[in-house]
Amino acid sequence: FERVCIGSFSDARLDAVRSEFGERICTSMGPRDVAKVRLGTWVRRTPTFRGDAVPLAAQVPVRQGPLPIVTRSFVDGAHAAGLQVHVWTIDDPTEMHRLLDLGVDGIMTDEVTLLHKVMVERDVWR
């Protein structure tokens, strides 16, 4: 399970996976936990998580409709809570640079060679 991180748009499904596997598997945040981190940035509180296992990553879009999700405060709040931030689906190099400048930990893309080029330019390709 080391290379698997389960995500879902359903909090109930994520709760079921966490209940079954506990901390043996990585899970990302569902809508409830994304809202918790986002609201925490507005009131300047680091979110806490309870249960069988806590999420290890926020795998989110840049925005949800008109509401920006990935902001400097969201990334900082997620990191303060011990979460990585992975953003999807980013196919524009300018946006990739902007997100990396914000400190995101991962970018999901349909343009892998483009992301590789951006990471080489930034000297972060390993």
Phi and psi in degrees as a GROMACS rama.xvg file:
@    title "Ramachandran Plot"
@    xaxis  label "Phi"
@    yaxis  label "Psi"
@TYPE xy
-59.6199  -29.4686  GLU-2
-108.224  17.2719  ARG-3
-116.962  134.139  VAL-4
-132.566  118.245  CYS-5
-91.0859  130.697  ILE-6
-129.013  157.435  GLY-7
-158.728  154.031  SER-8
-83.1221  0.700564  PHE-9
-113.695  115.154  SER-10
-61.7813  -36.9508  ASP-11
-62.6714  -41.7436  ALA-12
-67.0317  -40.9299  ARG-13
-63.9515  -40.6654  LEU-14
-60.0365  -40.0532  ASP-15
-65.3196  -42.8081  ALA-16
-63.8321  -44.9933  VAL-17
-63.7246  -38.5979  ARG-18
-64.3815  -39.5735  SER-19
-73.0148  -44.4927  GLU-20
-105.931  -15.5312  PHE-21
58.9018  -140.179  GLY-22
-82.918  5.14153  GLU-23
-75.1072  -11.6789  ARG-24
-136.674  143.254  ILE-25
-75.1091  134.331  CYS-26
-127.219  150.204  THR-27
-97.1522  176.242  SER-28
-80.1029  145.633  MET-29
-91.8884  -177.153  GLY-30
-55.7158  -38.9968  PRO-31
-61.1828  -46.3884  ARG-32
-73.7536  -33.4355  ASP-33
-60.8683  -45.0316  VAL-34
-61.9125  -38.041  ALA-35
-61.7806  -44.2833  LYS-36
-68.3464  -44.3657  VAL-37
-62.1077  -45.9767  ARG-38
-65.28  -36.1284  LEU-39
-60.3633  -32.36  GLY-40
-69.1491  -30.3204  THR-41
-74.9195  -32.7304  TRP-42
-104.868  8.1483  VAL-43
56.8874  49.4992  ARG-44
-128.266  138.834  ARG-45
-80.7399  125.388  THR-46
-69.6694  152.58  PRO-47
-121.243  155.129  THR-48
-129.022  145.017  PHE-49
-129.373  168.178  ARG-50
121.884  -165.537  GLY-51
-65.99  -36.1102  ASP-52
-154.605  148.209  ALA-53
-100.988  155.532  VAL-54
-66.0542  149.791  PRO-55
-107.059  -12.5217  LEU-56
-148.856  149.726  ALA-57
-102.764  111.278  ALA-58
-107.91  102.622  GLN-59
-136.318  159.818  VAL-60
-81.1304  164.091  PRO-61
-60.1989  -38.7959  VAL-62
-145.722  157.234  ARG-63
-117.922  100.861  GLN-64
62.0395  -129.005  GLY-65
-82.4206  -8.02986  PRO-66
-90.121  116.768  LEU-67
-68.8069  134.317  PRO-68
-101.192  -53.8113  ILE-69
-88.1217  99.1723  VAL-70
-124.247  170.108  THR-71
-57.1657  -43.5302  ARG-72
-68.2082  -33.9191  SER-73
-65.305  -46.464  PHE-74
-61.9463  -45.596  VAL-75
-62.9659  -42.1398  ASP-76
-64.8336  -41.9151  GLY-77
-64.2617  -44.8411  ALA-78
-62.9535  -39.4797  HIS-79
-62.2993  -29.7133  ALA-80
-86.5778  3.09009  ALA-81
83.2404  18.9047  GLY-82
-103.457  147.065  LEU-83
-86.6487  156.008  GLN-84
-117.606  118.821  VAL-85
-116.132  130.018  HIS-86
-114.498  139.739  VAL-87
-130.313  165.022  TRP-88
-94.0611  117.537  THR-89
-110.371  115.977  ILE-90
-118.45  8.20219  ASP-91
-111.803  126.778  ASP-92
-64.0137  -35.0836  PRO-93
-63.4203  -42.4378  THR-94
-67.6897  -36.1175  GLU-95
-60.2343  -46.428  MET-96
-61.2805  -43.9686  HIS-97
-60.177  -44.9951  ARG-98
-66.9734  -41.0879  LEU-99
-63.5905  -36.1269  LEU-100
-63.7115  -31.8687  ASP-101
-72.6129  -18.3637  LEU-102
100.094  18.0846  GLY-103
-62.5544  152.969  VAL-104
-95.1836  -18.0695  ASP-105
-156.079  148.198  GLY-106
-128.172  126.299  ILE-107
-95.9196  134.179  MET-108
-146.866  156.689  THR-109
-92.4047  -7.896  ASP-110
-114.999  72.4148  GLU-111
-61.3778  -40.4567  VAL-112
-65.6691  -32.8126  THR-113
-67.657  -44.7924  LEU-114
-63.4117  -40.1555  LEU-115
-58.3821  -45.3651  HIS-116
-60.4102  -44.3823  LYS-117
-61.4522  -43.7613  VAL-118
-68.6114  -35.7255  MET-119
-65.5967  -43.6598  VAL-120
-56.836  -36.2712  GLU-121
-88.8227  -1.28692  ARG-122
59.3047  41.6121  ASP-123
-120.732  5.20851  VAL-124
-74.3867  129.856  TRP-125
